[in-house]
Amino acid sequence: MQVFEMIPAIIPYYKNKSQLARCISHLEGQTVPVEIFVRDNSENNVYFTAAVNEGIRKYLDGPCKYLLVLNQDMYLERIATEEMLAFMDSHPHCGIGAPLQLHGGNPGYVIFAGGCDAFPMGRHQHGPLEEFAADEPIPWANGACVILRKEMIQEIGLLDENFLLIGSDSDYSFTARSRGWQIWRIAGARGIHEQGASGRICDPNIELVKIKDMIYF
């Protein structure tokens, strides 16, 4: 039986206690040990990218081999983290792994199985769950949930904080691939993604942030 070390889980949190509680509950129920780090953006909002980087810095010099990053509205199935760790251990050239993101109202439908067009707002592979039964390399991984290899982070650096809310995930994937690292979809790892501020039309301020991110992209 394979024994896995603790993996840090970094959550950028913003003003939805019920989502955060559900996310944490699913993490605490994982079949491998998870240490949870929440960066609360509710008052001092540094947005997604800087919040993730804050968590990465916290663990970068620690003993863990991998870091898990996920949104507060991503609820992992019980075995998802174990599946991701096993995959990363068996694929040493994979720098970024991504689980399947399932539709909140229809968990038999995958809303993210890999990145397609990254510009202007990010287009995803999607479809019935049975279409994505195999692990496959993908161009880029959606930041709603990724597992990052610490060795890769130490080589290529942190996410680009010129992106505040969207775009940093695809940019980071492209950077990793340019340095020889692979990006993979991990079919055995799954979770419900409700989709929050980055995935739906919100207030004008959030929309302006997203537009500025794409201008920078």
Z-matrix of the N, CA and C atoms (Angstrom, degrees):
N
C 1 1.465
C 2 1.520 1 109.53
N 3 1.330 2 116.54 1 128.99
C 4 1.461 3 120.83 2 -179.20
C 5 1.521 4 110.38 3 -76.43
N 6 1.323 5 116.62 4 134.47
C 7 1.462 6 122.18 5 178.86
C 8 1.523 7 108.53 6 -107.22
N 9 1.329 8 116.86 7 127.36
C 10 1.456 9 121.67 8 -177.79
C 11 1.524 10 110.22 9 -105.74
N 12 1.324 11 115.20 10 141.24
C 13 1.453 12 120.30 11 174.25
C 14 1.523 13 109.95 12 -77.39
N 15 1.333 14 115.11 13 167.11
C 16 1.451 15 121.04 14 177.53
C 17 1.524 16 110.88 15 -59.02
N 18 1.332 17 116.26 16 141.66
C 19 1.456 18 120.93 17 174.36
C 20 1.526 19 109.10 18 -120.51
N 21 1.336 20 118.41 19 129.55
C 22 1.462 21 120.19 20 175.45
C 23 1.531 22 110.14 21 -71.27
N 24 1.324 23 115.72 22 142.33
C 25 1.462 24 122.26 23 174.48
C 26 1.525 25 108.17 24 -119.33
N 27 1.323 26 116.11 25 119.41
C 28 1.470 27 123.01 26 -174.72
C 29 1.524 28 108.43 27 -103.38
N 30 1.336 29 116.37 28 122.53
C 31 1.468 30 121.60 29 -177.91
C 32 1.525 31 109.41 30 -121.59
N 33 1.339 32 118.88 31 115.18
C 34 1.469 33 120.82 32 169.34
C 35 1.535 34 108.46 33 -80.06
N 36 1.325 35 116.22 34 115.11
C 37 1.478 36 120.87 35 -171.36
C 38 1.529 37 111.10 36 -106.48
N 39 1.352 38 114.91 37 141.66
C 40 1.469 39 119.16 38 177.16
C 41 1.522 40 110.71 39 -148.54
N 42 1.317 41 117.24 40 101.86
C 43 1.469 42 125.95 41 161.37
C 44 1.527 43 117.06 42 53.64
N 45 1.296 44 118.83 43 36.49
C 46 1.463 45 119.50 44 172.15
C 47 1.531 46 108.01 45 -146.11
N 48 1.329 47 115.51 46 90.23
C 49 1.464 48 121.33 47 -173.62
C 50 1.516 49 112.39 48 -64.12
N 51 1.326 50 117.32 49 -35.77
C 52 1.467 51 118.98 50 -177.84
C 53 1.521 52 111.36 51 -68.21
N 54 1.337 53 117.04 52 -39.02
C 55 1.461 54 120.05 53 176.25
C 56 1.519 55 110.62 54 -63.72
N 57 1.321 56 116.97 55 -46.23
C 58 1.464 57 120.49 56 -178.99
C 59 1.522 58 110.72 57 -61.61
N 60 1.323 59 116.80 58 -43.63
C 61 1.462 60 120.17 59 -179.83
C 62 1.524 61 110.93 60 -61.74
N 63 1.318 62 116.92 61 -40.53
C 64 1.468 63 120.31 62 179.69
C 65 1.526 64 110.71 63 -68.21
N 66 1.325 65 116.32 64 -41.56
C 67 1.466 66 121.40 65 178.47
C 68 1.528 67 110.13 66 -60.03
N 69 1.330 68 116.68 67 -48.17
C 70 1.459 69 121.45 68 -178.98
C 71 1.527 70 110.64 69 -64.57
N 72 1.327 71 116.91 70 -40.47
C 73 1.460 72 120.29 71 178.64
C 74 1.521 73 111.41 72 -58.59
N 75 1.321 74 116.96 73 -41.35
C 76 1.467 75 120.62 74 178.64
C 77 1.529 76 111.06 75 -69.15
N 78 1.317 77 117.12 76 -35.64
C 79 1.464 78 119.80 77 177.32
C 80 1.526 79 110.94 78 -67.43
N 81 1.318 80 116.64 79 -40.96
C 82 1.465 81 120.47 80 -179.48
C 83 1.526 82 111.26 81 -68.25
N 84 1.320 83 117.51 82 -19.88
C 85 1.451 84 121.08 83 178.45
C 86 1.511 85 114.44 84 -92.91
N 87 1.332 86 117.87 85 6.71
C 88 1.458 87 120.70 86 -179.26
C 89 1.528 88 111.39 87 -67.07
N 90 1.310 89 115.84 88 156.14
C 91 1.470 90 121.09 89 -178.62
C 92 1.520 91 112.69 90 -81.24
N 93 1.325 92 117.39 91 -1.18
C 94 1.465 93 122.41 92 174.84
C 95 1.528 94 107.88 93 -127.40
N 96 1.337 95 118.10 94 156.12
C 97 1.468 96 119.74 95 -178.03
C 98 1.523 97 112.84 96 -69.78
N 99 1.323 98 115.98 97 133.44
C 100 1.463 99 122.89 98 -178.29
C 101 1.528 100 108.78 99 -127.04
N 102 1.327 101 116.16 100 131.96
C 103 1.467 102 121.23 101 172.35
C 104 1.516 103 108.20 102 -105.16
N 105 1.320 104 117.24 103 124.70
C 106 1.466 105 122.11 104 -170.25
C 107 1.520 106 110.95 105 -100.31
N 108 1.333 107 115.46 106 128.86
C 109 1.462 108 122.30 107 174.59
C 110 1.524 109 107.92 108 -120.02
N 111 1.336 110 116.69 109 121.64
C 112 1.463 111 121.85 110 179.48
C 113 1.520 112 108.69 111 -111.55
N 114 1.319 113 115.84 112 124.77
C 115 1.463 114 120.36 113 172.82
C 116 1.532 115 106.55 114 -101.17
N 117 1.339 116 115.89 115 106.43
C 118 1.459 117 121.54 116 -175.84
C 119 1.533 118 109.85 117 -79.23
N 120 1.324 119 115.16 118 111.45
C 121 1.459 120 121.55 119 178.88
C 122 1.522 121 113.29 120 -95.84
N 123 1.311 122 117.59 121 7.13
C 124 1.466 123 120.62 122 -171.49
C 125 1.532 124 112.99 123 -62.17
N 126 1.319 125 117.84 124 -36.81
C 127 1.471 126 121.40 125 179.78
C 128 1.528 127 110.57 126 -107.22
N 129 1.331 128 115.59 127 -60.46
C 130 1.468 129 121.12 128 178.99
C 131 1.525 130 107.89 129 -92.45
N 132 1.334 131 116.57 130 84.15
C 133 1.459 132 120.96 131 -171.06
C 134 1.525 133 111.18 132 -86.21
N 135 1.330 134 115.48 133 108.77
C 136 1.466 135 120.57 134 174.30
C 137 1.529 136 110.33 135 -99.15
N 138 1.334 137 116.10 136 4.74
C 139 1.461 138 123.79 137 178.78
C 140 1.530 139 111.51 138 68.84
N 141 1.322 140 115.13 139 -175.68
C 142 1.454 141 121.91 140 -167.48
C 143 1.531 142 112.71 141 -64.42
N 144 1.317 143 117.55 142 -54.10
C 145 1.460 144 120.95 143 -167.82
C 146 1.526 145 112.21 144 -65.00
N 147 1.323 146 116.69 145 -47.22
C 148 1.464 147 119.71 146 179.79
C 149 1.520 148 111.22 147 -66.10
N 150 1.327 149 117.39 148 -34.42
C 151 1.464 150 121.00 149 177.95
C 152 1.531 151 110.77 150 -64.71
N 153 1.334 152 116.60 151 -42.73
C 154 1.462 153 120.48 152 177.36
C 155 1.522 154 110.38 153 -62.98
N 156 1.327 155 116.55 154 -45.47
C 157 1.465 156 120.25 155 179.84
C 158 1.527 157 111.75 156 -60.71
N 159 1.325 158 116.83 157 -35.55
C 160 1.465 159 120.01 158 178.04
C 161 1.528 160 110.13 159 -61.51
N 162 1.326 161 115.95 160 -42.50
C 163 1.456 162 119.62 161 177.35
C 164 1.520 163 112.24 162 -66.65
N 165 1.327 164 116.49 163 -41.68
C 166 1.469 165 120.26 164 178.91
C 167 1.528 166 110.35 165 -59.62
N 168 1.328 167 116.91 166 -45.45
C 169 1.467 168 120.31 167 179.59
C 170 1.530 169 111.35 168 -58.91
N 171 1.315 170 116.53 169 -36.71
C 172 1.465 171 120.71 170 -178.07
C 173 1.522 172 111.22 171 -60.59
N 174 1.345 173 116.78 172 -35.26
C 175 1.461 174 120.41 173 -172.29
C 176 1.531 175 114.43 174 -109.95
N 177 1.317 176 117.24 175 -3.24
C 178 1.456 177 119.66 176 -170.49
C 179 1.528 178 113.27 177 -63.44
N 180 1.315 179 117.50 178 -31.15
C 181 1.463 180 120.58 179 179.98
C 182 1.527 181 112.64 180 -97.02
N 183 1.321 182 116.92 181 7.44
C 184 1.457 183 121.03 182 -178.68
C 185 1.518 184 111.94 183 -85.71
N 186 1.329 185 116.94 184 -177.07
C 187 1.464 186 121.29 185 -174.25
C 188 1.528 187 114.48 186 -81.42
N 189 1.331 188 118.66 187 -11.45
C 190 1.460 189 120.64 188 -175.02
C 191 1.532 190 111.19 189 -67.84
N 192 1.341 191 116.30 190 149.42
C 193 1.466 192 122.50 191 177.60
C 194 1.521 193 111.93 192 -90.24
N 195 1.335 194 116.10 193 -24.57
C 196 1.460 195 120.93 194 -173.85
C 197 1.523 196 109.79 195 -136.75
N 198 1.340 197 115.29 196 158.63
C 199 1.449 198 122.12 197 173.40
C 200 1.523 199 108.21 198 -129.58
N 201 1.313 200 115.35 199 137.53
C 202 1.459 201 121.79 200 177.33
C 203 1.522 202 108.69 201 -102.39
N 204 1.330 203 116.33 202 130.17
C 205 1.461 204 121.70 203 177.66
C 206 1.522 205 107.60 204 -120.92
N 207 1.338 206 116.43 205 129.26
C 208 1.458 207 118.33 206 178.99
C 209 1.519 208 111.68 207 -152.21
N 210 1.334 209 114.35 208 151.90
C 211 1.452 210 121.21 209 176.38
C 212 1.521 211 110.80 210 -73.28
N 213 1.313 212 115.87 211 159.95
C 214 1.463 213 121.24 212 177.82
C 215 1.528 214 112.39 213 -65.16
N 216 1.338 215 117.32 214 -18.72
C 217 1.464 216 121.26 215 -178.00
C 218 1.530 217 112.01 216 -102.91
N 219 1.335 218 115.88 217 23.08
C 220 1.465 219 121.84 218 176.65
C 221 1.522 220 108.32 219 -112.28
N 222 1.336 221 115.86 220 120.90
C 223 1.462 222 121.08 221 -173.46
C 224 1.525 223 108.70 222 -118.08
N 225 1.309 224 116.50 223 101.39
C 226 1.459 225 122.25 224 -172.77
C 227 1.522 226 112.20 225 -75.34
N 228 1.340 227 115.74 226 139.85
C 229 1.449 228 119.96 227 170.64
C 230 1.528 229 109.18 228 -63.42
N 231 1.330 230 116.16 229 157.94
C 232 1.458 231 121.92 230 -168.93
C 233 1.525 232 113.73 231 -57.48
N 234 1.305 233 117.62 232 -34.96
C 235 1.464 234 121.62 233 -175.47
C 236 1.530 235 112.28 234 -97.29
N 237 1.336 236 117.53 235 2.28
C 238 1.471 237 120.79 236 -171.67
C 239 1.525 238 113.04 237 -60.48
N 240 1.320 239 117.66 238 -46.90
C 241 1.463 240 119.86 239 -178.05
C 242 1.523 241 110.89 240 -65.04
N 243 1.322 242 117.20 241 -40.65
C 244 1.459 243 120.51 242 177.43
C 245 1.522 244 110.95 243 -61.25
N 246 1.326 245 117.35 244 -41.14
C 247 1.466 246 121.49 245 177.52
C 248 1.521 247 110.96 246 -61.88
N 249 1.327 248 116.80 247 -42.34
C 250 1.465 249 120.24 248 -179.81
C 251 1.525 250 111.25 249 -66.04
N 252 1.338 251 116.90 250 -42.86
C 253 1.461 252 120.20 251 179.73
C 254 1.525 253 111.50 252 -64.13
N 255 1.315 254 116.76 253 -43.25
C 256 1.466 255 120.11 254 179.20
C 257 1.525 256 110.65 255 -62.89
N 258 1.329 257 116.22 256 -40.77
C 259 1.461 258 119.33 257 178.94
C 260 1.523 259 110.62 258 -63.55
N 261 1.326 260 117.29 259 -47.76
C 262 1.464 261 120.46 260 -177.65
C 263 1.520 262 110.86 261 -62.60
N 264 1.321 263 117.38 262 -39.36
C 265 1.464 264 120.57 263 178.39
C 266 1.529 265 111.51 264 -62.42
N 267 1.322 266 116.98 265 -33.58
C 268 1.470 267 121.10 266 -176.93
C 269 1.531 268 112.91 267 -91.65
N 270 1.337 269 117.35 268 -4.02
C 271 1.470 270 121.68 269 179.35
C 272 1.532 271 108.86 270 -131.00
N 273 1.330 272 117.12 271 79.04
C 274 1.470 273 120.87 272 -172.14
C 275 1.521 274 114.88 273 -64.56
N 276 1.327 275 118.58 274 -15.18
C 277 1.464 276 120.56 275 178.62
C 278 1.530 277 112.59 276 -94.62
N 279 1.329 278 116.49 277 0.27
C 280 1.467 279 120.37 278 176.65
C 281 1.521 280 108.85 279 -83.94
N 282 1.325 281 115.96 280 118.94
C 283 1.459 282 120.48 281 178.25
C 284 1.510 283 113.01 282 -92.88
N 285 1.350 284 115.64 283 -30.81
C 286 1.465 285 121.18 284 -177.80
C 287 1.527 286 108.46 285 -134.88
N 288 1.318 287 116.12 286 125.67
C 289 1.456 288 121.26 287 175.37
C 290 1.512 289 110.24 288 -116.93
N 291 1.332 290 116.38 289 148.31
C 292 1.460 291 121.13 290 -177.66
C 293 1.526 292 110.41 291 -132.46
N 294 1.327 293 117.71 292 129.87
C 295 1.461 294 120.17 293 174.14
C 296 1.527 295 110.33 294 -77.37
N 297 1.319 296 116.08 295 167.99
C 298 1.459 297 120.56 296 171.67
C 299 1.524 298 108.85 297 -74.01
N 300 1.339 299 115.90 298 133.33
C 301 1.458 300 121.01 299 175.66
C 302 1.523 301 108.21 300 -100.56
N 303 1.326 302 116.10 301 120.04
C 304 1.450 303 122.21 302 -175.71
C 305 1.528 304 110.89 303 -98.03
N 306 1.319 305 115.62 304 149.13
C 307 1.461 306 122.09 305 179.37
C 308 1.528 307 110.51 306 -66.51
N 309 1.328 308 116.59 307 134.15
C 310 1.457 309 120.85 308 -177.35
C 311 1.518 310 113.83 309 -60.89
N 312 1.326 311 116.63 310 -36.36
C 313 1.458 312 120.34 311 -178.94
C 314 1.509 313 113.77 312 -91.60
N 315 1.328 314 116.92 313 -12.12
C 316 1.464 315 121.98 314 -178.10
C 317 1.519 316 108.83 315 -148.27
N 318 1.324 317 117.99 316 84.93
C 319 1.470 318 120.63 317 -175.72
C 320 1.519 319 114.16 318 -67.51
N 321 1.322 320 117.73 319 -3.76
C 322 1.453 321 120.64 320 173.16
C 323 1.515 322 112.65 321 -86.32
N 324 1.335 323 115.92 322 2.58
C 325 1.469 324 120.92 323 -179.71
C 326 1.520 325 109.54 324 -120.43
N 327 1.327 326 116.55 325 129.28
C 328 1.459 327 122.52 326 -178.80
C 329 1.526 328 109.34 327 -92.38
N 330 1.328 329 116.79 328 125.51
C 331 1.464 330 120.05 329 177.93
C 332 1.527 331 112.17 330 -96.12
N 333 1.343 332 117.07 331 -17.45
C 334 1.463 333 120.53 332 172.41
C 335 1.513 334 110.11 333 -143.22
N 336 1.325 335 115.21 334 119.49
C 337 1.465 336 121.26 335 175.28
C 338 1.520 337 110.55 336 -130.04
N 339 1.340 338 116.15 337 14.52
C 340 1.460 339 121.84 338 -178.11
C 341 1.515 340 109.65 339 145.07
N 342 1.309 341 116.28 340 154.68
C 343 1.451 342 121.08 341 -178.77
C 344 1.514 343 112.23 342 -85.54
N 345 1.331 344 115.73 343 141.69
C 346 1.471 345 122.04 344 170.99
C 347 1.522 346 106.90 345 -107.38
N 348 1.326 347 118.06 346 -116.74
C 349 1.460 348 120.33 347 176.71
C 350 1.529 349 109.51 348 -66.98
N 351 1.323 350 116.86 349 132.41
C 352 1.460 351 120.33 350 177.69
C 353 1.525 352 112.06 351 -89.46
N 354 1.326 353 116.53 352 -22.57
C 355 1.467 354 121.19 353 -176.53
C 356 1.521 355 109.37 354 -119.45
N 357 1.343 356 121.16 355 137.86
C 358 1.463 357 124.44 356 10.75
C 359 1.530 358 115.63 357 -90.11
N 360 1.340 359 118.98 358 -28.29
C 361 1.469 360 118.55 359 -175.31
C 362 1.524 361 112.90 360 -123.40
N 363 1.315 362 118.57 361 3.18
C 364 1.457 363 121.07 362 178.51
C 365 1.520 364 112.06 363 91.01
N 366 1.328 365 116.25 364 116.81
C 367 1.468 366 121.56 365 178.74
C 368 1.521 367 108.17 366 -117.14
N 369 1.340 368 116.00 367 138.92
C 370 1.458 369 121.69 368 -170.34
C 371 1.518 370 112.33 369 -116.24
N 372 1.340 371 116.00 370 148.80
C 373 1.455 372 120.66 371 165.41
C 374 1.530 373 107.90 372 -66.48
N 375 1.325 374 116.73 373 133.71
C 376 1.463 375 119.66 374 -179.37
C 377 1.517 376 109.02 375 -152.64
N 378 1.344 377 115.10 376 163.36
C 379 1.451 378 120.28 377 -179.56
C 380 1.512 379 110.86 378 152.99
N 381 1.333 380 117.24 379 -173.95
C 382 1.471 381 121.38 380 179.42
C 383 1.529 382 111.39 381 -59.18
N 384 1.320 383 115.33 382 145.90
C 385 1.461 384 121.95 383 -175.58
C 386 1.521 385 112.63 384 -55.65
N 387 1.336 386 117.02 385 -36.84
C 388 1.468 387 119.62 386 -176.58
C 389 1.524 388 112.75 387 -66.17
N 390 1.326 389 117.81 388 -16.44
C 391 1.463 390 120.62 389 178.65
C 392 1.523 391 112.45 390 -76.74
N 393 1.321 392 117.90 391 -11.27
C 394 1.468 393 121.31 392 -173.68
C 395 1.531 394 110.54 393 -126.17
N 396 1.322 395 115.30 394 51.31
C 397 1.463 396 120.87 395 -177.75
C 398 1.520 397 112.85 396 -84.99
N 399 1.317 398 117.50 397 -11.66
C 400 1.462 399 120.97 398 -175.23
C 401 1.527 400 111.36 399 -110.73
N 402 1.338 401 116.04 400 145.85
C 403 1.463 402 121.35 401 169.71
C 404 1.529 403 107.71 402 -68.68
N 405 1.332 404 116.76 403 137.43
C 406 1.458 405 119.56 404 -179.84
C 407 1.523 406 110.50 405 -148.43
N 408 1.346 407 117.31 406 147.05
C 409 1.467 408 119.57 407 171.07
C 410 1.529 409 109.67 408 -64.97
N 411 1.315 410 117.02 409 143.92
C 412 1.462 411 122.22 410 179.17
C 413 1.531 412 108.96 411 -131.13
N 414 1.342 413 117.86 412 156.37
C 415 1.464 414 120.13 413 -179.14
C 416 1.528 415 113.35 414 -66.12
N 417 1.343 416 115.91 415 -40.75
C 418 1.460 417 118.95 416 178.66
C 419 1.521 418 109.72 417 -155.78
N 420 1.327 419 115.52 418 158.71
C 421 1.464 420 122.17 419 -175.83
C 422 1.520 421 110.41 420 -112.23
N 423 1.310 422 115.66 421 137.61
C 424 1.456 423 122.13 422 178.20
C 425 1.523 424 110.62 423 -73.46
N 426 1.332 425 116.46 424 132.46
C 427 1.454 426 121.74 425 -173.72
C 428 1.512 427 115.71 426 -71.44
N 429 1.343 428 118.11 427 -2.31
C 430 1.466 429 119.39 428 177.85
C 431 1.516 430 111.57 429 -62.57
N 432 1.338 431 116.77 430 -26.61
C 433 1.458 432 120.71 431 172.55
C 434 1.523 433 109.55 432 -163.60
N 435 1.317 434 116.27 433 118.91
C 436 1.464 435 121.92 434 176.75
C 437 1.521 436 108.90 435 -143.43
N 438 1.322 437 115.36 436 154.03
C 439 1.457 438 121.80 437 168.50
C 440 1.522 439 106.63 438 -111.45
N 441 1.329 440 116.05 439 129.27
C 442 1.454 441 122.74 440 -175.57
C 443 1.524 442 109.99 441 -112.63
N 444 1.329 443 116.47 442 135.34
C 445 1.460 444 121.22 443 175.18
C 446 1.530 445 108.33 444 -80.93
N 447 1.335 446 116.47 445 125.24
C 448 1.463 447 120.17 446 -176.76
C 449 1.525 448 112.02 447 -61.16
N 450 1.315 449 116.99 448 -36.90
C 451 1.474 450 120.82 449 177.66
C 452 1.526 451 110.77 450 -57.89
N 453 1.336 452 117.03 451 -39.14
C 454 1.462 453 120.62 452 177.88
C 455 1.524 454 111.07 453 -66.28
N 456 1.332 455 116.36 454 -44.64
C 457 1.470 456 119.92 455 -179.76
C 458 1.525 457 110.22 456 -59.50
N 459 1.339 458 116.25 457 -42.48
C 460 1.462 459 119.72 458 -179.89
C 461 1.516 460 112.06 459 -63.73
N 462 1.329 461 116.85 460 -26.25
C 463 1.457 462 120.58 461 178.86
C 464 1.524 463 112.59 462 -84.67
N 465 1.342 464 117.62 463 -46.82
C 466 1.474 465 119.75 464 -171.43
C 467 1.523 466 113.52 465 -99.31
N 468 1.340 467 118.15 466 -10.74
C 469 1.455 468 120.84 467 178.06
C 470 1.520 469 113.57 468 93.30
N 471 1.323 470 114.89 469 -170.92
C 472 1.464 471 122.70 470 -177.60
C 473 1.525 472 111.09 471 -84.60
N 474 1.328 473 116.02 472 175.30
C 475 1.457 474 120.86 473 174.46
C 476 1.530 475 109.93 474 -67.50
N 477 1.317 476 116.51 475 151.48
C 478 1.463 477 122.88 476 -178.50
C 479 1.531 478 109.22 477 -76.17
N 480 1.333 479 116.74 478 111.30
C 481 1.458 480 121.35 479 -176.54
C 482 1.522 481 113.72 480 -77.60
N 483 1.335 482 118.19 481 1.99
C 484 1.459 483 119.30 482 168.13
C 485 1.525 484 110.34 483 -67.05
N 486 1.349 485 116.97 484 -23.83
C 487 1.456 486 121.57 485 169.04
C 488 1.525 487 107.51 486 -86.39
N 489 1.328 488 117.48 487 127.24
C 490 1.457 489 119.70 488 179.49
C 491 1.520 490 112.40 489 -92.51
N 492 1.336 491 116.82 490 -45.84
C 493 1.457 492 120.40 491 -169.87
C 494 1.524 493 113.71 492 -123.80
N 495 1.310 494 118.07 493 -43.26
C 496 1.464 495 120.98 494 -179.87
C 497 1.533 496 109.18 495 -132.32
N 498 1.317 497 115.10 496 160.97
C 499 1.465 498 120.22 497 177.13
C 500 1.508 499 114.47 498 97.46
N 501 1.340 500 117.65 499 -26.87
C 502 1.465 501 119.06 500 -177.39
C 503 1.526 502 111.32 501 -68.93
N 504 1.338 503 117.02 502 -28.69
C 505 1.464 504 119.59 503 -178.91
C 506 1.524 505 111.86 504 -69.03
N 507 1.341 506 117.34 505 -48.39
C 508 1.466 507 119.53 506 178.15
C 509 1.525 508 110.83 507 -67.34
N 510 1.324 509 117.43 508 -40.72
C 511 1.462 510 121.14 509 178.05
C 512 1.528 511 110.97 510 -59.54
N 513 1.331 512 116.78 511 -42.23
C 514 1.459 513 121.18 512 -179.27
C 515 1.527 514 110.63 513 -66.89
N 516 1.328 515 115.47 514 -38.67
C 517 1.467 516 119.60 515 177.35
C 518 1.524 517 110.85 516 -64.11
N 519 1.333 518 117.20 517 -42.66
C 520 1.469 519 120.24 518 179.50
C 521 1.522 520 110.36 519 -64.89
N 522 1.330 521 116.62 520 -39.73
C 523 1.464 522 120.54 521 177.22
C 524 1.518 523 110.39 522 -61.56
N 525 1.323 524 116.64 523 -45.85
C 526 1.465 525 120.72 524 179.56
C 527 1.526 526 110.90 525 -60.09
N 528 1.310 527 117.55 526 -46.03
C 529 1.460 528 120.96 527 -178.90
C 530 1.526 529 111.35 528 -64.87
N 531 1.331 530 117.31 529 -34.49
C 532 1.465 531 120.16 530 178.86
C 533 1.523 532 111.71 531 -66.82
N 534 1.334 533 116.42 532 -20.79
C 535 1.473 534 121.61 533 178.37
C 536 1.529 535 112.08 534 -98.12
N 537 1.330 536 117.13 535 8.24
C 538 1.451 537 120.52 536 175.69
C 539 1.520 538 115.67 537 95.11
N 540 1.324 539 118.28 538 3.51
C 541 1.457 540 121.26 539 178.31
C 542 1.530 541 109.75 540 -87.09
N 543 1.324 542 115.65 541 151.74
C 544 1.459 543 121.61 542 179.73
C 545 1.529 544 110.88 543 -101.10
N 546 1.354 545 115.43 544 153.53
C 547 1.462 546 123.09 545 175.12
C 548 1.526 547 106.40 546 -119.26
N 549 1.323 548 117.34 547 129.04
C 550 1.462 549 120.54 548 -175.07
C 551 1.522 550 111.96 549 -129.93
N 552 1.323 551 114.70 550 146.57
C 553 1.459 552 122.47 551 164.29
C 554 1.523 553 107.97 552 -86.33
N 555 1.341 554 116.64 553 129.47
C 556 1.462 555 122.28 554 -179.20
C 557 1.528 556 107.59 555 -106.69
N 558 1.317 557 116.05 556 98.91
C 559 1.461 558 121.49 557 -168.51
C 560 1.523 559 113.44 558 -66.92
N 561 1.336 560 117.80 559 -29.05
C 562 1.456 561 120.50 560 -178.86
C 563 1.511 562 113.84 561 -77.51
N 564 1.332 563 117.34 562 -10.95
C 565 1.464 564 122.60 563 178.94
C 566 1.526 565 108.57 564 -102.27
N 567 1.319 566 115.70 565 125.82
C 568 1.461 567 119.83 566 -174.80
C 569 1.516 568 110.89 567 -140.79
N 570 1.320 569 115.12 568 158.73
C 571 1.452 570 120.34 569 175.18
C 572 1.508 571 110.60 570 -166.56
N 573 1.323 572 115.68 571 154.68
C 574 1.465 573 121.70 572 175.10
C 575 1.519 574 108.83 573 -78.34
N 576 1.344 575 116.19 574 133.19
C 577 1.461 576 121.13 575 174.67
C 578 1.527 577 108.46 576 -119.35
N 579 1.314 578 115.55 577 111.63
C 580 1.471 579 120.05 578 -178.65
C 581 1.517 580 112.27 579 -71.76
N 582 1.315 581 117.02 580 -26.55
C 583 1.461 582 125.51 581 -176.03
C 584 1.531 583 111.38 582 72.00
N 585 1.340 584 113.53 583 119.60
C 586 1.453 585 120.69 584 -177.58
C 587 1.509 586 112.17 585 -111.86
N 588 1.335 587 115.92 586 -136.43
C 589 1.466 588 121.49 587 -169.59
C 590 1.516 589 113.45 588 -60.82
N 591 1.318 590 117.58 589 -35.10
C 592 1.463 591 118.98 590 -176.15
C 593 1.521 592 112.34 591 -78.63
N 594 1.336 593 118.08 592 -13.97
C 595 1.447 594 120.20 593 -173.30
C 596 1.505 595 115.80 594 -109.66
N 597 1.318 596 116.99 595 3.53
C 598 1.461 597 119.18 596 -179.78
C 599 1.526 598 109.53 597 -145.79
N 600 1.311 599 115.95 598 162.57
C 601 1.468 600 120.26 599 178.78
C 602 1.524 601 108.30 600 -71.76
N 603 1.332 602 115.76 601 125.71
C 604 1.459 603 121.07 602 -175.68
C 605 1.521 604 109.87 603 -120.72
N 606 1.327 605 115.80 604 -149.37
C 607 1.450 606 119.72 605 178.77
C 608 1.527 607 110.07 606 -73.59
N 609 1.323 608 117.45 607 160.54
C 610 1.469 609 121.42 608 -175.07
C 611 1.527 610 114.04 609 -57.18
N 612 1.335 611 117.46 610 -33.16
C 613 1.461 612 119.58 611 -179.24
C 614 1.525 613 111.69 612 -64.46
N 615 1.337 614 116.42 613 -42.19
C 616 1.470 615 120.42 614 178.59
C 617 1.521 616 110.22 615 -66.67
N 618 1.335 617 116.18 616 -40.99
C 619 1.462 618 119.63 617 179.33
C 620 1.527 619 110.92 618 -62.66
N 621 1.333 620 116.84 619 -36.94
C 622 1.463 621 120.72 620 178.58
C 623 1.522 622 110.80 621 -66.18
N 624 1.330 623 117.24 622 -40.68
C 625 1.466 624 121.12 623 176.99
C 626 1.528 625 109.61 624 -59.60
N 627 1.318 626 116.84 625 -45.11
C 628 1.465 627 121.00 626 -178.50
C 629 1.529 628 111.28 627 -64.52
N 630 1.321 629 116.71 628 -39.26
C 631 1.468 630 120.54 629 177.85
C 632 1.530 631 110.32 630 -63.89
N 633 1.326 632 116.70 631 -43.46
C 634 1.468 633 120.44 632 179.16
C 635 1.532 634 110.61 633 -63.54
N 636 1.321 635 116.78 634 -38.19
C 637 1.469 636 120.18 635 176.91
C 638 1.528 637 110.36 636 -59.79
N 639 1.314 638 117.06 637 -43.53
C 640 1.459 639 120.20 638 -178.17
C 641 1.522 640 112.12 639 -72.29
N 642 1.313 641 117.06 640 -31.68
C 643 1.475 642 119.67 641 173.81
C 644 1.534 643 109.63 642 -62.26
N 645 1.341 644 115.89 643 -42.95
C 646 1.457 645 119.90 644 177.21
C 647 1.525 646 111.39 645 -64.64
N 648 1.333 647 116.29 646 -41.17
C 649 1.466 648 121.49 647 179.21
C 650 1.533 649 109.99 648 -57.29
